[in-house]
Amino acid sequence: MSLSMALNVANSSLQTSGVQTATTSRNIAAGREASYSRKSTTVITGIGGTVQVVSIQRATDAALYKTMLKATSAAATQDALLDGLTKMSQTIGDPELDQSPAAKLGDLNNKLQQYAANPSNTILAQAVQSSATTLANTLNQATTTVQATRALADADMASSVQRINDLLAKIDSLNTSIVHGTVTGADVTDNLDSRDNLISQLSEEIGISVVARDNNDVAIYTDGGVALFETHPREVTFQATNVFNASTIGNAVYVDGVAVVGGPSSMPSTTGRLAGLATLRDDVGVTYQSQLDEIARGLIEVFAESDPASVGPDVPGLFTWPAGTIPASATIETGLAGLIMVNPAIDPTTGGNLDLIRDGITYDYNTTDEAGFTERLNTMVTEFGEARVFDPDSGADPTNTLSDYAASSASWLEFNRQQVDTSATYQSTMLQRASEALSNTTGVNLDDELSKQLEIERTFAASAKLIAAVDQMLQDLLNAV
């Protein structure tokens, strides 16, 4: 090997060592960032033993990345559902505190039985009126809680859609830079990391699949197959609903005019925060509200008054609502739980008479005005314990007593909350494992990077010695000449 060739080899080695040192230093500096992927240099050997860095690559694992995205979406779905179910479970409260509708029904039944045993006792009549008022208020407040939870879910859906559009805009900008940089041979590895991080954030909001294309380009689709990003982002739209009541139906989320969440769709998205919020708003919240409405309907039905002469219609008794009628049997009267109230005719604070609980409000059952009249009270106690039919679409036990139906409603809510809690824990664990596996494959190991630094330093030192030796030889040659 000539001295000039040896000098070229040493110089190329020094230049390569410089790039390698910069790359390992970059890994060490950014190694603790969760979205950072390990960078490495691709070195080739040229003519005469010279070396050069032709590209900088980043560590990737497409299969693990795909698994991590799916786990992120699934975990976000369950977290959104769990948050809403936890809010609605406030309507049940701690079982030991007896704050649920089922507990209030049990209390009213006890008070009614005590009053039936001593119908001339005004204090017992007041206890029935107070218990009935508390039960009606409990149903009213439960309805308020459910509708507030649905409204919050709807508002969160609007925030999620805004975040999706923001992320897609950022992905668009980065993707353009990546494709252009790849074509021109620039180092785009940091931009690729940033884009992957944005895509990961996007998967929290909506389930997605990512398709790699030429020049590091990507296309992104929802898990239902609707294009979210293909060369440029698609428009994601949603019209929020400001006020919710029991009959409100929330709007759907659209991608390029195609419904993907929260409405009828041939290509629905089933995972991600959006899907969890839509399920909470349109499914879980609506079902639980229907159970509350059926409890309210059952109350009006239990305490309804029938004309002793079989001439007049059945009318509300102890419990009523603005329509002043008896709702159709076994049929959900949407929003009834928020409207039910104690009949003001028995409320002394509004000019009512407590004795009407015993004697009848619209129809007079105690025609002789006996203080010890028990027939009407015994009838109500009997009706309270009778099995009746509830709308099967409500999701709770459709054939049982009113108290047992209310208990099955509480069980339904708690069972769903526990199921979602278990699923959320599982999905969170899956996400953690997937993230750890991806990090172990593509992340930075500081020990390995420091070891590489030492190897590069030794290579640098050897190249420097070779240059020094060549320099000395050239000096000796010049001196000899």
Helices and strands as residue ranges (DSSP letters): H 3-30, E 39-45, G 47-49, E 51-58, H 62-88, G 89-91, G 95-97, H 101-117, H 122-184, H 189-205, E 208-212, G 214-216, E 218-222, E 227-230, E 236-237, E 253-255, E 258-261, H 273-279, I 280-284, H 285-302, E 319-320, G 336-338, E 341-342, G 344-346, G 348-350, H 355-359, H 375-385, E 388-389, G 392-394, E 399-400, H 402-442, H 446-480
